[in-house]
């Protein structure tokens, strides 16, 4: 057996050594992992803005995957991770192509509290079949990436995790040509918190012009979980770690700097109050509107205002989600069936951003309107949970995506907005639904689309005569076509998909299901109209 090929590539900071691999799909490619894009955010650099790496001269071994950031791993049921985890991975078939290849730059999801770019979830085996360069990376999570203090003096306004992403995008611009990638043809794409992150980079001036196109999957800045209310989470975390509450934010930060990463990770998942959970605040640390503006500020104001004047209104995007996103709430109600009994008249499900007092007449009216729409004359219960799960599909995902589509169309820019709806329901290959929701239920849950874009550790490549294999080939074709030329059509997928028209109103989408592709009126339009009716035009887009 011959020794593996170990190519060396020169980056701006120094040489790195990769390895040639064969994908599960049979394609040969060059694999570079654990490439540093900053100094490790450890010790005195914890929570702080990143610093660029120290240059090196001897080739770094970049043949093996790096560690994940500190987090609670649900599958292993324990805390895992390292604070030294900010690395980039590059996968390419050709290091010296005759023409530089389009770049697809992936941002992973995980509610800003979990996840990584690791190949156990995001193997390159499927996308690397196409003539693209695939890049992924880690960014800081939880309190490590999203701690926010009001005091300018402390220099921790928040959104360090999003600023990590910005630095990684800049690294790609500066280095990707050495791997055969075109720095002027970068498509940013991500799912869930990763999709939301892509959208934040699209609306922030910090990332202006750093990428050419974007794919926004199941998460955006107009979702109700995209920004965390400013509720002193940093001080609450310090108190959970033993702080006596004296000395203000500076004293709280000292406690957090001294605490072990494991203790921070454990306590950050226990901070939300019953009232916050009732109002569907999903996690303690995530993006915030920053308390003051400086040269590094990524979110200076309400995301809705940022959307209206975003530089990315000029670029083409794909945007969409899955047909039964809300299935991801199933575990919560299985563990705590009382959630269904405590819905009352749905007033706690009315969007917080409408600024309504929960006890107000208007809020109660909106709640009852939702209850009637999703439940008719029946009563919500654990047995009768479909209405609630459908409501959560709309509340947590689709209505924010829908408003983003409206926001872009209302700008009347020449850019294109392609809308998709993923509704593939496989008994064996919708891995998120099977492993994290319930293997007995059917539907297309949040994150089920990822199994058709990336090879993961849950199962082998589907057989070539299956609809799962055809779906995988269709998804990578659509995405790679778009990354290459800005048009997802062509090749095996045909010429079905058209961008949304110039008017705010009903639109069509590419529906992707077990039977293939259909270009149809958006099936959830009546549900979207219900949510629209609660907003004024100024609040909507």
VENPEQUI-V352393 format. One record per residue. OMEGA is omega in radians with two decimals (* if undefined). NEAR is the number of other C-alpha atoms within 10 Angstrom. D_LAST is the distance of its C-alpha to the last C-alpha in Angstrom with 2 decimals. Layout:
{{OMEGA	NEAR	D_LAST} {OMEGA	NEAR	D_LAST}}
//
This chain:
{{-3.08	3	60.46} {3.11	4	59.21} {3.14	5	57.39} {3.10	10	53.60} {-3.07	12	52.34} {-3.07	18	50.95} {3.06	15	49.16} {3.12	17	48.59} {3.08	18	45.60} {3.01	14	45.32} {-3.12	18	42.07} {-3.04	13	41.49} {-3.14	15	42.93} {-3.09	15	45.78} {3.07	17	47.02} {3.14	24	45.91} {3.07	20	47.68} {3.13	25	45.99} {3.07	18	47.51} {-3.10	18	47.57} {3.01	19	46.53} {3.14	12	46.42} {3.09	17	43.25} {3.09	14	43.64} {3.07	16	42.82} {-3.10	11	45.86} {3.05	14	44.18} {-3.14	17	45.67} {3.08	21	43.40} {-3.02	22	43.66} {3.05	23	42.27} {-3.13	27	41.49} {3.09	24	40.24} {3.04	23	40.13} {-3.12	23	39.67} {3.03	24	39.02} {3.11	24	36.07} {2.94	18	36.74} {-3.12	15	39.39} {-3.10	18	39.26} {-3.05	19	37.25} {3.11	14	40.34} {-3.05	10	42.45} {3.12	9	41.43} {3.09	13	38.43} {3.12	18	36.86} {-3.00	26	33.25} {3.04	18	33.55} {-3.09	18	31.90} {3.01	19	33.63} {-3.12	14	36.58} {-3.07	13	37.54} {2.94	14	40.45} {3.11	11	44.07} {3.09	11	45.49} {-3.08	13	48.16} {3.12	10	50.96} {-3.13	10	52.14} {3.06	14	50.00} {3.07	17	47.77} {3.14	17	48.04} {-3.13	23	44.60} {-3.06	21	45.86} {3.14	14	44.73} {3.07	17	41.44} {-3.12	23	40.54} {3.05	19	39.81} {3.02	23	36.58} {-3.12	25	35.03} {-3.11	27	36.13} {3.00	24	34.62} {-3.13	19	35.75} {-3.06	13	36.48} {-3.12	10	36.09} {-3.13	8	38.41} {-3.12	8	41.14} {3.08	8	40.44} {3.10	10	41.07} {3.10	15	39.71} {2.95	16	39.97} {3.13	17	39.13} {3.04	15	39.98} {3.09	18	38.41} {-3.01	18	39.65} {-3.03	22	37.27} {-3.09	27	35.09} {-3.13	23	36.21} {3.05	24	34.99} {3.10	25	36.28} {3.11	25	36.80} {-3.09	26	38.00} {3.11	26	39.27} {-3.07	23	41.85} {3.09	18	43.08} {-3.13	21	43.59} {3.14	14	44.79} {3.11	12	43.20} {3.07	8	44.18} {-3.11	9	40.52} {-3.02	22	38.01} {3.04	28	35.83} {-3.09	25	32.03} {3.03	32	30.85} {-3.02	27	28.67} {-2.98	26	27.70} {3.00	24	26.93} {-3.08	24	25.22} {3.07	27	26.47} {-3.13	23	24.74} {3.07	14	26.30} {-3.12	21	23.93} {-3.10	27	24.65} {-3.04	25	28.02} {3.05	19	29.91} {3.07	22	30.48} {3.12	27	31.97} {-3.01	24	32.35} {-3.08	19	35.73} {3.04	16	37.16} {3.05	12	37.87} {-2.97	17	34.21} {3.09	20	33.25} {-3.07	21	36.41} {-2.90	25	36.16} {-3.09	24	38.55} {-3.08	23	36.19} {-3.07	25	33.98} {3.00	22	37.03} {-3.10	20	38.48} {-3.12	20	36.25} {3.11	18	36.91} {2.94	25	34.42} {-3.12	29	34.78} {-3.14	23	33.05} {3.02	26	32.26} {-3.08	26	31.27} {3.02	27	31.61} {3.01	27	31.47} {-3.08	27	29.47} {-3.02	29	30.18} {3.05	28	29.06} {-3.13	24	28.95} {-3.12	29	30.35} {-3.10	26	31.87} {-2.99	26	28.53} {2.98	27	26.25} {-3.13	28	28.57} {3.05	30	27.14} {-3.11	24	29.29} {-3.01	16	28.48} {3.08	14	31.72} {-3.06	12	31.56} {-3.10	9	35.22} {3.07	13	34.65} {3.08	14	32.29} {-3.09	20	30.19} {3.13	28	26.66} {3.06	30	25.26} {3.10	30	23.62} {-3.14	28	27.02} {3.09	26	26.26} {3.11	24	23.28} {2.99	22	25.59} {3.14	22	28.25} {-3.14	22	26.01} {3.13	20	25.50} {3.11	20	29.29} {3.10	24	29.89} {3.11	24	27.72} {3.09	17	29.82} {-3.14	19	32.96} {3.11	25	32.11} {-3.02	19	31.66} {-2.95	13	35.04} {-2.90	18	37.05} {3.11	23	35.92} {3.12	19	38.10} {3.12	17	41.12} {-3.14	24	40.09} {-3.11	22	39.62} {-3.12	29	35.84} {-3.11	20	34.04} {3.13	24	32.16} {3.09	17	30.30} {-3.12	21	29.06} {3.02	28	27.35} {3.09	27	24.74} {3.08	28	23.10} {-3.10	27	22.58} {-3.05	25	22.34} {3.12	26	21.85} {3.07	24	20.55} {3.05	27	20.71} {3.06	25	21.71} {3.07	28	18.59} {3.11	30	16.55} {3.08	29	19.01} {-3.12	29	18.57} {3.07	27	14.83} {3.10	25	15.82} {3.12	27	18.42} {-3.05	27	16.00} {-3.13	25	13.84} {3.09	21	17.00} {3.13	20	19.30} {-3.09	18	22.20} {-3.08	20	21.88} {3.07	14	21.19} {-3.09	13	23.31} {3.08	21	24.96} {-2.96	24	24.02} {-3.11	20	23.52} {-3.14	24	21.44} {3.03	27	19.69} {-3.02	26	19.74} {-3.00	25	17.25} {2.95	31	19.02} {3.09	29	18.19} {-3.14	30	16.19} {-3.06	31	13.19} {-3.14	28	11.80} {2.95	27	9.13} {-3.04	23	12.24} {3.10	20	13.73} {-3.00	23	16.78} {3.04	25	15.48} {-3.10	20	16.55} {3.05	18	19.64} {3.14	16	20.10} {-3.05	16	22.73} {3.06	10	25.69} {-3.08	14	28.65} {-3.14	21	28.87} {3.12	22	31.24} {3.10	23	33.67} {3.11	18	33.41} {3.13	25	34.36} {3.12	24	37.22} {3.11	16	38.52} {-3.14	17	38.49} {3.02	19	40.63} {3.12	12	43.10} {-3.10	18	41.89} {3.09	12	43.40} {-3.12	13	40.40} {3.03	9	42.38} {3.03	9	41.62} {-3.04	10	37.84} {-3.13	19	35.45} {3.12	15	38.19} {3.10	16	40.52} {-3.13	23	37.87} {3.13	21	37.24} {3.11	12	41.01} {-3.10	19	41.16} {3.12	26	38.36} {-3.09	18	40.08} {-3.05	10	43.33} {3.07	14	42.07} {3.14	11	42.63} {3.13	21	39.72} {-3.13	15	40.77} {3.10	13	40.62} {-3.11	21	37.14} {-3.13	22	35.96} {-3.02	17	37.67} {-3.05	16	36.44} {3.13	23	32.77} {-3.06	17	32.38} {-2.99	12	33.89} {-3.00	16	31.85} {3.13	16	29.26} {3.09	11	30.39} {-3.13	10	30.62} {3.12	10	27.91} {3.11	14	25.50} {3.13	12	26.41} {3.11	15	26.01} {3.07	16	22.41} {2.88	19	21.90} {-2.88	18	21.84} {-3.10	17	23.22} {-3.01	19	24.94} {-3.07	28	26.31} {3.12	28	25.54} {-3.13	27	22.48} {3.07	28	19.97} {2.89	23	19.55} {-2.98	21	18.07} {-3.00	21	21.40} {3.08	18	23.54} {-3.04	15	24.64} {2.97	14	24.05} {-3.02	11	26.75} {3.14	6	27.30} {-3.04	14	26.28} {3.14	20	23.03} {3.10	26	20.45} {-3.09	26	17.64} {-3.08	18	18.04} {-3.12	15	14.97} {-3.11	14	11.95} {3.14	22	10.44} {3.09	19	6.78} {3.13	14	8.66} {3.13	18	10.71} {-3.04	23	8.31} {-3.07	17	7.69} {-3.02	15	11.48} {3.06	20	12.74} {-3.05	16	16.12} {3.00	25	15.43} {3.14	23	13.18} {-3.09	16	16.81} {-3.12	18	18.17} {3.11	21	18.49} {2.81	27	17.41} {3.12	24	18.35} {3.12	24	16.05} {-3.11	26	17.13} {-3.07	28	19.05} {-2.98	25	22.09} {3.12	25	22.86} {-3.13	26	24.18} {-3.01	27	22.41} {3.06	23	23.23} {-3.12	26	26.94} {3.06	21	26.76} {-3.05	17	26.82} {-3.13	21	30.15} {-3.13	13	32.30} {-3.12	13	30.99} {3.02	16	31.96} {-3.14	14	35.22} {-3.08	9	36.16} {-3.09	12	35.08} {3.14	16	35.21} {3.10	13	34.80} {-3.10	15	31.01} {-3.14	18	31.14} {-3.07	12	33.44} {-3.14	13	31.31} {-3.14	17	28.13} {3.11	14	29.43} {3.03	17	26.96} {-3.08	19	23.97} {3.13	25	22.72} {3.10	21	22.50} {3.08	20	20.09} {-3.08	23	17.43} {3.11	21	14.51} {-3.03	15	15.86} {3.08	9	12.64} {3.05	13	12.78} {-3.09	9	15.86} {3.01	15	18.25} {-3.03	13	21.96} {-3.09	16	23.17} {-3.05	10	26.06} {3.14	10	24.17} {-3.11	12	24.52} {-3.12	14	20.78} {3.12	24	20.44} {3.12	19	23.58} {3.14	16	22.45} {3.12	21	19.26} {-3.14	22	21.60} {3.10	17	24.14} {3.11	19	21.72} {-3.12	21	20.83} {-3.12	24	24.54} {-3.10	15	25.60} {-3.04	14	23.12} {-3.06	18	24.24} {-3.12	17	27.81} {-3.13	12	28.91} {-3.10	9	32.18} {-3.14	10	33.07} {3.08	14	32.94} {3.06	20	31.17} {3.13	18	33.83} {3.13	16	34.54} {-3.03	8	36.18} {-2.93	13	33.24} {-3.04	17	30.58} {-3.13	18	28.79} {3.13	17	26.40} {-3.12	23	25.43} {3.08	20	25.11} {3.09	17	22.88} {-3.13	23	20.68} {3.01	21	20.53} {-3.08	24	19.68} {-3.07	23	16.47} {-3.01	21	15.79} {-3.01	22	16.67} {-2.90	27	15.62} {-3.08	29	14.27} {3.06	25	11.26} {3.09	25	9.88} {3.13	25	11.05} {3.12	24	9.62} {3.10	22	5.92} {3.09	24	7.27} {3.11	23	8.97} {-3.12	21	6.39} {-3.13	20	4.90} {-3.10	25	8.67} {-3.09	22	9.82} {-3.13	16	8.08} {-3.14	18	10.11} {3.08	14	13.24} {3.13	12	15.09} {-3.10	12	18.25} {-3.07	15	17.33} {3.07	21	17.40} {3.12	23	15.31} {-3.11	22	17.86} {3.07	25	17.01} {3.07	21	19.92} {-3.06	26	21.02} {-3.04	25	24.15} {3.12	22	26.50} {-3.05	25	29.91} {-3.11	20	32.12} {3.13	18	35.30} {-3.02	15	38.01} {-2.91	13	38.93} {3.03	21	36.18} {-2.88	25	32.96} {-3.10	24	34.15} {3.14	21	31.41} {-3.06	28	31.83} {-3.00	19	35.60} {-3.05	11	36.10} {3.13	16	33.35} {-3.10	20	32.58} {-3.08	15	35.64} {-3.12	14	37.83} {-3.10	8	38.54} {3.10	13	35.04} {-3.11	16	33.44} {-3.10	18	29.97} {-3.03	26	27.71} {2.98	29	26.73} {3.08	27	24.38} {3.10	21	26.05} {3.14	25	28.43} {-3.06	26	27.24} {-3.12	20	28.66} {-3.10	24	32.19} {3.08	25	31.84} {-3.08	22	30.72} {2.99	21	32.99} {3.09	24	36.52} {-3.07	20	36.78} {-3.05	13	39.76} {-3.11	16	39.34} {-3.13	11	41.07} {3.01	11	42.67} {3.13	19	41.27} {3.13	17	41.08} {-3.00	10	43.94} {-3.13	10	43.55} {-3.07	8	44.17} {3.06	10	41.29} {3.08	17	37.80} {3.11	24	36.61} {3.13	16	38.16} {3.11	17	36.70} {3.12	23	33.20} {-3.12	21	33.73} {3.11	20	34.93} {-3.10	20	32.04} {-3.11	22	29.37} {3.10	19	31.09} {3.13	22	31.58} {-3.05	20	27.93} {-3.12	22	26.82} {3.06	25	29.78} {-3.12	21	29.42} {-3.14	23	25.84} {-3.09	28	27.00} {-2.95	20	29.92} {-3.04	12	28.55} {3.11	20	24.80} {-3.10	21	25.72} {-3.11	23	26.07} {3.06	19	28.46} {3.11	14	32.19} {-3.05	11	35.31} {-3.06	10	35.76} {3.09	17	32.19} {-3.03	11	32.61} {-3.03	11	30.08} {-2.78	14	27.82} {3.11	23	24.35} {3.09	17	22.17} {3.11	18	18.75} {-3.12	20	15.81} {-3.00	15	16.32} {-3.08	17	14.68} {2.97	12	13.14} {-3.09	16	10.03} {-3.13	13	12.21} {-3.13	14	14.87} {3.11	19	15.75} {3.10	20	18.80} {2.98	23	19.58} {3.13	21	22.77} {-3.09	25	24.37} {-3.13	20	26.89} {-3.04	19	29.52} {-3.12	16	33.28} {-3.12	12	34.13} {-3.04	14	32.31} {2.99	18	29.33} {3.06	14	27.81} {-2.91	16	25.03} {2.93	15	23.63} {-3.10	13	20.96} {-2.99	17	18.62} {-3.07	14	20.86} {-2.99	14	18.36} {3.12	15	16.37} {3.09	11	17.91} {3.11	17	17.09} {3.14	19	13.36} {3.08	13	13.64} {-3.13	15	15.32} {3.09	19	12.63} {-3.01	17	9.94} {3.13	11	12.65} {-3.05	18	12.66} {2.86	14	9.29} {3.14	10	8.95} {-3.13	9	6.40} {3.12	8	6.06} {-2.99	13	5.93} {3.12	20	3.79} {*	22	0.00}}
//
